[in-house]
Amino acid sequence: MLSERLLSLLREYYRQYRPKEFLFEGAKGGRYSTTSLRKIFKRALKASGVRKDAHLHTLRHSFATHLLERGVDLRYIQALLGHSSPKTKEIYTHITTKGFDNINSPLDEMKI
């Protein structure tokens, strides 16, 4: 799911930087390396004042946690995150995508 707020920021970013191949490109073009992404994330953590040990995958867990705290059914969260193990696949047979339209991104609920 893409937050309306984030979509607006991404459009603004695109208009300013006009990336050629990837939305976010390294200084020399092309895609960022995993190491570069980790460094960027660590700098953002430091700048935000967050002192907990966190990794890029923490963003995924945080997203799921915020949705769960807002009352979104765990089965929908698992589907949104693309869990496809045989254990969780059984859950997906009992839900439809009808409820997805009613789920908003936690970013759209933040007060800035």
N, C-alpha and C positions, 0 to 999 in steps of 0.2 A: 504494500500500500504506500502510496506517495502522498505525503502531507501537502495540502494546498499552499501552506506557508513555505515549505521547502521548494515546491515547484516554482513559486515566484522568485525565490532566491537563486535557484538554478538558472532560470531564464535570464535574470539580471547578470549572473556570472557569464553565461554563454555570450550575451551581447557584448560584454566588456572584453573577454579574452578570445573569443572565436576559435575554440580548439579545433584542430584539423581531423584527428583520428579518434581520440578518446575524449570523453568529457573533461577529465582531469588528466593533464599531461605533465610529464616531468619538464625540467628546465630545458632539456635538449629535445623535447618532443617525445612521442611514444608514451607507453604506459609507465606508471610508477612501479618500482620494484617493491616487493614485500617489505624489505628493510626500510625503504623510504617511507612507506605507509606507517610502519611502526614508529618511526622517528617523529613524523608529523602528529600522530596520535598522542605520543608522549608529551610533545610540546604543547598541544592543545589541553591536555590534562593539567599540566603545570600552570598554564595561563589561566585556566578556569578556577584554580585553587583546590581542585580535587586531589586529595592526598592518598587515596586508596590505591592499592595495586590493581591496575586494570589493563586489559588488552583489547585489541580490536573486537574480538569475539564477545567481550563484555557488553558492547553496544547491543548486540542481538539479545542477550539475556536481559538487559535493562528494558529494551523495547517490550519483550514478553512480560516482564514484571509489571511495567506500567499498565499494559493492557489488562492484565489479571487484576490489578488493584482497582481498575475502573469497572470491573465486573464483567469483562468479556469472557465468555465460556472458554474453558481450557481447550476444548476440542477445536474451536475456531483458531485459537492461538497456535496450536500445533499445526493446523493446516496452513496458516499464513506463513509459518516458519519453514514449511516444506518438509516436515518430518515424514520419512517414508519407510521406517523400519517395519517389519512384519507386525510387531506389537501395536504400533500406533495406526497402522493401516486399517485395522479392524474398526477403529473409532470413526474413520472417515466414511465408512459405508453407511453410517447412520446420520450424516449431516449433508445439507445441500449448501450451495453457495449463496442462497437467498439471504442469509443473515450477514454476509460480507458487506453488503451495501450500507448497513447500519453501523459499521465500525469506523470510527474516525481515528486518525493518527493522534497519539498523545501530543505531538508537536503543535497541533492545531488548538489544543486546550491550554497551552502555556501562556502565561502573561509575561510579556517582555516590556 
